Amino acid sequence: MRTTLHSCWMRFFLATICVALSAQYVASSAPTSAQASSAGVHDGVQIAADGSLELSVAAPPPPAVESSFGRYGFYISPVQTFPAATFDLQVNYDATVPVGSAVRIAVRTSSDGQRWTAWETDPANGATVTLQQAAHMAQYRAILLGSATAGPVVRSVQLKPVAGPARYHAMADEVAPTFQVHATRMGMVGGRTANGHIIRPRDHFVSLPSWNSLSSRNGYEYQVRITYNGRSAVAPVWDVGPWNTRDDYWSMQRERFPELRRGWPQDHAAYFDKHNGGYAEKGYVRFPTAIDVGDGVWWDELGINGDRAVVEVTFLWQGRDPQAEPPPPAATEVVVDNEGPAFHLSQALWHHSPDGCGAGEHAFWAPTTPDPRQSKHTARWQPTLTAEATYDLFVHVPVCANRYPITTQARYRVQHRDGSSVVVINQAGQTGWVHLGRFPFAQGDAGSVQLTNTAPETQHAIWFDDARWVPVE
């Protein structure tokens, strides 16, 4: 406890079916961005060639939250990817923990490697962790604590999906929860945070009273938005505290203190309601504070005077940021029909396909001419696209009865975001939906495809049917 005052998943409705799983996993070749997995010393942890972990002799002193120990090591494993999604994960580890030392194992999961669940802390060896959401990936965190002479060794940690029956899971597009709490300015310049960061002047991070939401070193997996007097700032969670270490008061199912309502921190209950006789984990609560805020956020972004304030905190890993800009519209497939308003024809005598022939049971055709000065037939497909994106572009070439031979060199001019491209199609040999290529298009109606009846052949038929823009996922 600091002894002075300086002290959210899915965006759209999703249904996932999880099938029975193999007990094996595949290890990803890429470690997390903030952690190293090669042999050597990393953040106070000695990593051996066989992957075992040992607290380094030269490990740094611990952060304030673990001040009862003399040395501190912090390690996050590379991502492990499973062959199928799982709702149940067995955690097995083998460790030697001498007197005066400790090992704290935690596990988190993800469906995409970008958004992570809160850490499941201190699972028993061999325990099965039941997940709220289907997971394809997992990581473990190992915190090694020791004295000057004693330190733990972690020989192995295994995360193994557990075979189980198929399950359905659905999640709504939820807004991240926001709660009003008392806050304090962090200070503590030169100190070490729980994830190994050394606090700098005017630093930009926060501390929350739970190990469940601790980001990796210099990582941004868990962030909060803090709002005060009309000003707002987003900052990562890099430390644990100040009064408690297992009070995830923002969670639907709290790790501890189930008797307290969601959003009401235990130190607040201790101070205002005399919960637990007025005590929190770190002692008698002299003033309430459920978040410590780095000086840069406190002074420069929020403009708070003094060392205490009442703020609103939004827990962004639990849902959609209510103050964020709305997401851009998703790109959708667009078909331009040759009889629709986005299809434009020049003033000329056009021929029609036989009844029922064409993508929409109709198409136009014209006789070709090799002289551009004699070309009078021009068609343009000009869609209104919902979003800027890369699209696969198709045109439809019908197979219809015609007394003329079909052109082998229809020259489609594609007007896209980065300029124009000409694609030549053999309409005699390529029919149905023909792929012109993959091009970037801006949102709106600036993009188009144009085709004239100019071709090297004389008096061949050239077809003008539908066009289709399909966004690349």
C-alpha positions as CSV (number, residue, x, y, z in Angstrom):
1,M,0.0,0.0,0.0
2,R,1.3,3.5,-0.8
3,T,1.6,5.4,2.4
4,T,1.1,8.9,0.9
5,L,-1.6,10.3,-1.4
6,H,0.6,9.7,-4.5
7,S,-0.5,6.6,-4.7
8,C,-14.7,-5.4,-22.7
9,W,-16.2,-9.0,-26.1
10,M,-17.5,-8.8,-29.1
11,R,-19.0,-6.1,-31.4
12,F,-21.6,-7.9,-33.1
13,F,-23.9,-10.8,-32.3
14,L,-21.9,-14.0,-32.6
15,A,-22.8,-17.6,-32.3
16,T,-20.1,-20.1,-31.8
17,I,-20.3,-23.9,-31.7
18,C,-17.5,-25.7,-29.9
19,V,-16.9,-29.3,-30.8
20,A,-15.1,-32.1,-29.0
21,L,-11.4,-31.3,-28.8
22,S,-8.1,-33.1,-29.0
23,A,-6.0,-33.0,-25.9
24,Q,-3.0,-31.6,-27.8
25,Y,-2.2,-28.0,-28.7
26,V,0.0,-26.4,-31.3
27,A,2.5,-23.8,-30.0
28,S,2.6,-20.5,-32.0
29,S,6.0,-19.5,-33.4
30,A,5.5,-15.9,-32.4
31,P,5.7,-14.8,-28.7
32,T,3.6,-12.0,-27.4
33,S,4.8,-8.5,-28.4
34,A,5.9,-7.6,-24.9
35,Q,7.6,-10.9,-23.9
36,A,10.6,-12.9,-25.0
37,S,10.7,-16.7,-25.0
38,S,14.3,-17.4,-26.0
39,A,16.8,-18.7,-23.4
40,G,18.4,-16.0,-21.2
41,V,17.3,-13.6,-18.5
42,H,14.1,-11.6,-19.1
43,D,12.5,-9.4,-16.5
44,G,14.2,-11.2,-13.6
45,V,13.4,-14.7,-15.0
46,Q,16.2,-17.0,-16.1
47,I,14.8,-19.1,-19.1
48,A,16.7,-22.3,-19.7
49,A,17.1,-24.0,-23.0
50,D,14.4,-26.6,-22.0
51,G,12.0,-23.7,-21.3
52,S,12.1,-24.0,-17.5
53,L,11.9,-20.8,-15.5
54,E,14.1,-19.8,-12.5
55,L,14.2,-16.6,-10.5
56,S,17.5,-14.9,-11.5
57,V,20.1,-14.2,-8.8
58,A,20.2,-10.6,-10.2
59,A,16.4,-10.3,-10.3
60,P,15.2,-6.8,-9.3
61,P,13.4,-5.9,-6.2
62,P,9.6,-6.3,-6.2
63,P,6.9,-3.7,-6.8
64,A,5.2,-2.2,-3.8
65,V,2.4,-4.7,-4.1
66,E,4.8,-7.6,-3.3
67,S,7.1,-5.7,-0.9
68,S,7.4,-8.7,1.5
69,F,9.8,-10.4,-0.9
70,G,13.3,-9.5,-1.9
71,R,13.4,-10.5,-5.6
72,Y,10.8,-10.4,-8.4
73,G,10.5,-12.0,-11.8
74,F,7.7,-11.5,-14.4
75,Y,7.1,-13.8,-17.4
76,I,4.3,-14.2,-20.0
77,S,4.5,-17.3,-22.3
78,P,4.3,-17.3,-26.0
79,V,0.8,-17.7,-27.4
80,Q,-0.5,-21.3,-27.7
81,T,-3.0,-22.0,-30.4
82,F,-5.5,-24.9,-30.2
83,P,-6.7,-27.0,-33.2
84,A,-10.3,-26.2,-32.2
85,A,-12.1,-23.8,-29.9
86,T,-12.5,-24.8,-26.2
87,F,-14.5,-23.8,-23.2
88,D,-12.5,-25.8,-20.7
89,L,-8.7,-25.6,-20.2
90,Q,-6.7,-27.8,-17.9
91,V,-3.7,-26.2,-16.2
92,N,-0.7,-28.4,-15.2
93,Y,2.6,-27.2,-13.8
94,D,5.6,-28.5,-12.1
95,A,7.4,-26.2,-9.7
96,T,9.8,-26.2,-6.7
97,V,9.0,-23.5,-4.2
98,P,11.5,-23.2,-1.3
99,V,10.5,-21.5,2.0
100,G,10.6,-17.7,1.5
101,S,9.6,-17.9,-2.1
102,A,6.4,-18.1,-4.1
103,V,5.1,-18.7,-7.7
104,R,1.9,-17.2,-9.0
105,I,0.5,-18.8,-12.1
106,A,-2.3,-17.1,-14.2
107,V,-4.0,-18.0,-17.5
108,R,-5.9,-15.9,-20.1
109,T,-7.5,-16.8,-23.4
110,S,-8.4,-15.2,-26.7
111,S,-10.4,-16.0,-29.8
112,D,-8.4,-13.8,-32.2
113,G,-5.1,-12.9,-30.4
114,Q,-6.1,-9.3,-30.1
115,R,-8.8,-9.2,-27.4
116,W,-7.9,-11.2,-24.2
117,T,-10.0,-12.3,-21.3
118,A,-9.1,-11.3,-17.8
119,W,-6.4,-13.4,-16.1
120,E,-7.6,-16.4,-14.2
121,T,-5.3,-16.2,-11.3
122,D,-3.8,-19.0,-9.1
123,P,-5.5,-22.1,-10.5
124,A,-4.6,-25.2,-8.6
125,N,-2.2,-27.6,-10.3
126,G,-4.3,-29.9,-12.5
127,A,-7.4,-27.7,-12.2
128,T,-9.8,-27.2,-15.2
129,V,-10.6,-23.5,-15.9
130,T,-14.1,-23.1,-17.4
131,L,-14.1,-20.1,-19.8
132,Q,-17.0,-17.7,-20.4
133,Q,-16.2,-17.5,-24.2
134,A,-14.8,-20.0,-26.7
135,A,-11.0,-19.7,-27.0
136,H,-8.6,-20.6,-29.7
137,M,-5.5,-19.2,-28.0
138,A,-4.1,-19.1,-24.5
139,Q,-1.1,-17.8,-22.5
140,Y,0.1,-18.3,-19.0
141,R,1.8,-15.8,-16.7
142,A,4.3,-16.8,-14.1
143,I,5.4,-14.4,-11.3
144,L,8.4,-15.7,-9.4
145,L,9.1,-14.3,-5.9
146,G,12.0,-15.0,-3.7
147,S,14.3,-13.9,-0.9
148,A,18.0,-13.0,-1.3
149,T,18.9,-16.6,-0.9
150,A,15.9,-18.7,-2.0
151,G,13.9,-18.7,-5.3
152,P,11.4,-20.9,-7.1
153,V,11.9,-23.0,-10.2
154,V,9.1,-23.6,-12.7
155,R,10.0,-26.7,-14.8
156,S,6.9,-26.7,-17.0
157,V,3.4,-25.3,-17.5
158,Q,1.0,-27.0,-19.7
159,L,-2.3,-25.6,-21.0
160,K,-4.4,-28.4,-22.4
161,P,-7.9,-28.1,-23.9
162,V,-10.4,-30.6,-22.3
163,A,-12.6,-32.6,-24.6
164,G,-16.3,-31.9,-24.0
165,P,-19.7,-31.9,-25.6
166,A,-20.7,-29.3,-28.2
167,R,-21.8,-26.0,-26.7
168,Y,-23.5,-22.9,-28.0
169,H,-22.4,-19.5,-26.9
170,A,-23.7,-16.1,-27.9
171,M,-22.6,-12.6,-26.9
172,A,-24.2,-9.3,-27.5
173,D,-22.6,-6.1,-28.6
174,E,-22.2,-4.7,-25.1
175,V,-21.0,-1.3,-23.9
176,A,-18.1,-1.4,-21.5
177,P,-19.2,-0.7,-17.9
178,T,-18.5,2.6,-16.3
179,F,-18.4,3.3,-12.6
180,Q,-17.8,6.4,-10.5
181,V,-15.0,5.9,-8.0
182,H,-12.5,7.8,-5.9
183,A,-9.1,8.0,-7.4
184,T,-5.6,9.1,-6.4
185,R,-2.5,10.4,-8.2
186,M,0.1,7.7,-8.6
187,G,3.5,9.5,-8.1
188,M,6.0,6.9,-7.1
189,V,8.5,8.0,-9.8
190,G,11.4,5.5,-10.0
191,G,9.4,2.7,-8.5
192,R,8.5,-0.6,-10.2
193,T,5.0,-1.6,-11.3
194,A,3.6,-5.1,-11.0
195,N,4.4,-5.8,-14.7
196,G,8.0,-4.6,-14.4
197,H,7.7,-1.1,-15.7
198,I,9.9,1.6,-14.1
199,I,7.7,4.6,-13.4
200,R,8.8,7.8,-15.2
201,P,7.9,11.4,-14.5
202,R,4.5,12.3,-15.9
203,D,3.9,8.6,-16.8
204,H,0.9,7.3,-18.6
205,F,-0.8,4.3,-16.9
206,V,-3.1,3.2,-14.1
207,S,-3.2,0.8,-11.2
208,L,-6.3,-1.3,-10.5
209,P,-6.8,-3.5,-7.4
210,S,-6.7,-6.9,-9.2
211,W,-4.1,-9.2,-10.8
212,N,-6.8,-10.2,-13.3
213,S,-6.5,-7.1,-15.5
214,L,-2.7,-6.5,-15.5
215,S,-1.3,-5.9,-19.0
216,S,2.1,-7.3,-20.1
217,R,5.1,-5.0,-19.7
218,N,4.5,-2.0,-21.9
219,G,1.4,-3.8,-23.2
220,Y,-2.1,-2.5,-23.8
221,E,-4.3,-5.6,-23.5
222,Y,-6.3,-4.0,-20.6
223,Q,-7.1,-0.3,-20.7
224,V,-9.5,2.1,-19.0
225,R,-11.0,5.4,-20.0
226,I,-11.0,8.0,-17.2
227,T,-13.4,10.9,-17.4
228,Y,-13.2,14.0,-15.2
229,N,-14.9,17.4,-15.6
230,G,-15.6,16.8,-19.3
231,R,-12.0,15.7,-20.1
232,S,-11.2,12.1,-20.9
233,A,-8.1,9.9,-21.3
234,V,-7.4,6.2,-22.1
235,A,-4.5,4.5,-20.2
236,P,-3.2,0.9,-19.8
237,V,-3.3,-1.1,-16.6
238,W,0.3,-1.6,-15.6
239,D,0.1,-2.0,-11.8
240,V,-1.9,-3.6,-9.0
241,G,-3.3,-1.8,-6.0
242,P,-3.6,0.4,-4.1
243,W,-5.7,-1.1,-1.2
244,N,-6.5,-4.5,-2.6
245,T,-5.0,-7.0,-5.1
246,R,-8.1,-9.3,-5.6
247,D,-11.0,-6.8,-5.9
248,D,-12.1,-6.8,-9.5
249,Y,-15.1,-4.7,-8.6
250,W,-16.0,-4.1,-12.3
251,S,-16.6,-7.8,-13.0
252,M,-20.0,-9.5,-13.1
253,Q,-18.7,-12.3,-10.9
254,R,-16.2,-10.8,-8.5
255,E,-13.2,-12.9,-7.5
256,R,-13.8,-11.8,-3.8
257,F,-16.4,-9.9,-1.9
258,P,-19.6,-11.3,-3.6
259,E,-21.7,-9.6,-1.0
260,L,-20.8,-6.2,-2.5
261,R,-22.6,-4.9,-5.5
262,R,-20.8,-4.6,-8.9
263,G,-19.0,-1.3,-9.2
264,W,-18.6,-0.7,-5.5
265,P,-14.9,-1.2,-4.5
266,Q,-14.2,-3.0,-1.3
267,D,-12.0,-0.1,0.0
268,H,-15.0,2.2,-0.6
269,A,-17.2,-0.2,1.4
270,A,-14.6,-0.3,4.1
271,Y,-14.3,3.5,4.3
272,F,-18.0,4.4,3.9
273,D,-19.8,1.3,5.2
274,K,-17.2,-0.1,7.7
275,H,-17.1,-3.3,5.6
276,N,-14.6,-5.7,7.2
277,G,-14.3,-3.4,10.1
278,G,-12.9,-0.6,7.9
279,Y,-10.0,-2.7,6.7
280,A,-8.8,-3.7,3.2
281,E,-6.1,-6.2,2.3
282,K,-3.4,-3.6,2.8
283,G,-4.6,-2.2,6.1
284,Y,-7.1,0.2,7.6
285,V,-8.6,2.4,4.9
286,R,-7.6,6.0,5.7
287,F,-9.0,7.4,2.4
288,P,-10.9,5.6,-0.4
289,T,-9.2,5.0,-3.8
290,A,-10.1,2.3,-6.3
291,I,-7.6,3.4,-9.0
292,D,-4.2,5.0,-9.0
293,V,-3.5,7.2,-12.0
294,G,-0.1,8.1,-13.5
295,D,1.0,11.7,-13.2
296,G,0.9,12.3,-17.0
297,V,-2.7,11.2,-17.2
298,W,-3.7,13.0,-14.0
299,W,-2.1,16.4,-14.7
300,D,-1.7,16.6,-18.5
301,E,-4.7,14.8,-19.9
302,L,-7.3,15.2,-17.1
303,G,-6.1,18.5,-15.6
304,I,-6.8,17.5,-12.0
305,N,-5.5,19.7,-9.2
306,G,-4.5,18.0,-5.9
307,D,-4.0,14.3,-5.3
308,R,-7.5,13.0,-5.0
309,A,-10.6,13.2,-7.2
310,V,-13.8,11.4,-8.0
311,V,-13.7,10.1,-11.6
312,E,-15.7,7.9,-13.9
313,V,-13.8,4.8,-15.1
314,T,-14.7,2.7,-18.1
315,F,-13.2,-0.8,-18.3
316,L,-12.6,-1.1,-22.0
317,W,-11.7,-4.8,-22.3
318,Q,-15.2,-5.6,-21.2
319,G,-17.0,-4.1,-24.2
320,R,-17.4,-1.2,-26.6
321,D,-16.0,2.2,-25.6
322,P,-19.1,4.4,-25.1
323,Q,-17.0,7.5,-26.1
324,A,-15.2,6.1,-29.1
325,E,-16.1,7.0,-32.6
326,P,-18.6,4.7,-34.1
327,P,-16.9,2.0,-36.3
328,P,-16.9,2.6,-40.0
329,P,-19.6,0.8,-42.0
330,A,-18.7,-2.6,-43.1
331,A,-18.1,-3.3,-46.7
332,T,-20.9,-5.2,-48.4
333,E,-21.3,-7.0,-51.7
334,V,-22.9,-4.8,-54.4
335,V,-24.4,-6.0,-57.7
336,V,-25.0,-3.5,-60.5
337,D,-27.8,-4.8,-62.7
338,N,-27.9,-3.8,-66.3
339,E,-31.4,-2.5,-65.9
340,G,-30.8,-0.7,-62.6
341,P,-30.0,3.0,-61.8
342,A,-26.3,2.4,-61.3
343,F,-25.9,1.2,-64.9
344,H,-25.5,3.9,-67.5
345,L,-25.8,3.5,-71.3
346,S,-24.7,5.9,-74.0
347,Q,-27.3,7.2,-76.6
348,A,-27.2,4.5,-79.3
349,L,-29.1,1.7,-80.7
350,W,-28.7,-1.2,-78.3
351,H,-29.6,-4.9,-78.9
352,H,-31.2,-7.0,-76.2
353,S,-30.6,-10.6,-75.3
354,P,-33.2,-13.2,-76.0
355,D,-35.9,-13.5,-73.2
356,G,-34.5,-15.0,-70.0
357,C,-30.8,-14.8,-71.0
358,G,-28.4,-13.0,-68.8
359,A,-27.6,-12.7,-65.1
360,G,-30.9,-11.0,-64.4
361,E,-32.6,-12.7,-67.4
362,H,-31.5,-9.8,-69.5
363,A,-28.4,-8.4,-71.1
364,F,-27.4,-5.9,-73.8
365,W,-25.0,-6.4,-76.7
366,A,-23.6,-4.3,-79.6
367,P,-21.5,-5.1,-82.7
368,T,-17.8,-4.3,-82.4
369,T,-15.8,-1.9,-84.4
370,P,-12.0,-1.5,-84.5
371,D,-12.2,2.3,-85.0
372,P,-12.7,4.2,-81.8
373,R,-14.2,7.1,-83.8
374,Q,-17.0,4.8,-84.9
375,S,-17.6,3.5,-81.4
376,K,-21.0,4.7,-80.1
377,H,-21.8,2.1,-77.5
378,T,-20.5,2.8,-74.0
379,A,-21.7,1.3,-70.7
380,R,-20.7,2.2,-67.2
381,W,-21.3,0.2,-64.0
382,Q,-21.1,2.7,-61.1
383,P,-22.0,1.3,-57.7
384,T,-22.4,3.1,-54.4
385,L,-20.1,1.2,-52.0
386,T,-20.7,1.2,-48.3
387,A,-17.1,1.3,-47.2
388,E,-13.6,1.8,-48.5
389,A,-12.1,-1.7,-49.0
390,T,-10.4,-4.0,-51.4
391,Y,-13.0,-5.7,-53.6
392,D,-12.9,-8.7,-56.0
393,L,-14.6,-7.4,-59.1
394,F,-16.6,-9.7,-61.4
395,V,-18.5,-9.1,-64.6
396,H,-21.1,-11.4,-66.0
397,V,-20.7,-12.7,-69.6
398,P,-23.9,-14.5,-70.8
399,V,-24.2,-17.4,-73.2
400,C,-27.0,-16.3,-75.5
401,A,-28.0,-17.1,-79.0
402,N,-26.5,-14.5,-81.4
403,R,-25.9,-14.5,-85.2
404,Y,-22.5,-12.8,-84.7
405,P,-19.4,-14.4,-83.3
406,I,-18.4,-13.3,-79.8
407,T,-15.5,-10.9,-79.3
408,T,-12.3,-12.3,-77.8
409,Q,-11.1,-8.9,-76.6
410,A,-13.6,-7.0,-74.5
411,R,-11.6,-4.1,-72.9
412,Y,-13.0,-3.3,-69.4
413,R,-11.6,-0.1,-67.9
414,V,-11.7,-0.3,-64.1
415,Q,-11.7,3.1,-62.3
416,H,-10.6,2.4,-58.7
417,R,-9.2,4.3,-55.7
418,D,-5.6,4.4,-57.0
419,G,-6.2,5.1,-60.7
420,S,-7.5,3.1,-63.6
421,S,-6.7,-0.4,-65.0
422,V,-7.7,-2.1,-68.3
423,V,-8.6,-5.7,-68.2
424,V,-9.1,-7.6,-71.5
425,I,-11.6,-10.5,-71.4
426,N,-12.2,-13.2,-74.0
427,Q,-16.0,-13.2,-74.0
428,A,-16.0,-16.2,-76.4
429,G,-14.1,-18.3,-74.0
430,Q,-14.9,-16.9,-70.5
431,T,-18.5,-16.9,-69.6
432,G,-20.6,-16.7,-66.4
433,W,-19.1,-14.6,-63.6
434,V,-15.6,-13.6,-64.8
435,H,-13.1,-12.2,-62.3
436,L,-11.6,-9.0,-63.5
437,G,-9.2,-8.7,-60.5
438,R,-8.8,-7.4,-57.0
439,F,-8.8,-3.6,-56.6
440,P,-9.1,-0.9,-53.9
441,F,-12.3,1.2,-54.0
442,A,-13.2,4.2,-52.0
443,Q,-16.5,4.6,-50.2
444,G,-19.2,6.1,-52.3
445,D,-19.7,6.1,-56.1
446,A,-16.3,7.3,-57.3
447,G,-15.4,3.8,-58.6
448,S,-16.7,2.3,-61.8
449,V,-16.2,-0.2,-64.7
450,Q,-16.6,1.0,-68.3
451,L,-16.8,-1.0,-71.5
452,T,-17.2,0.2,-75.1
453,N,-17.8,-1.7,-78.3
454,T,-14.3,-1.0,-79.6
455,A,-12.4,-4.2,-80.3
456,P,-9.9,-5.5,-83.0
457,E,-12.6,-7.6,-84.6
458,T,-15.3,-6.2,-86.9
459,Q,-18.9,-7.1,-86.4
460,H,-18.5,-9.4,-83.4
461,A,-20.9,-9.3,-80.6
462,I,-19.8,-7.7,-77.3
463,W,-22.0,-8.3,-74.2
464,F,-22.9,-5.9,-71.4
465,D,-24.5,-7.7,-68.5
466,D,-24.2,-7.3,-64.6
467,A,-21.2,-6.4,-62.5
468,R,-20.4,-7.4,-58.9
469,W,-18.2,-6.0,-56.2
470,V,-17.3,-8.5,-53.4
471,P,-15.3,-7.2,-50.4
472,V,-12.2,-9.1,-49.5
473,E,-12.4,-10.4,-45.9
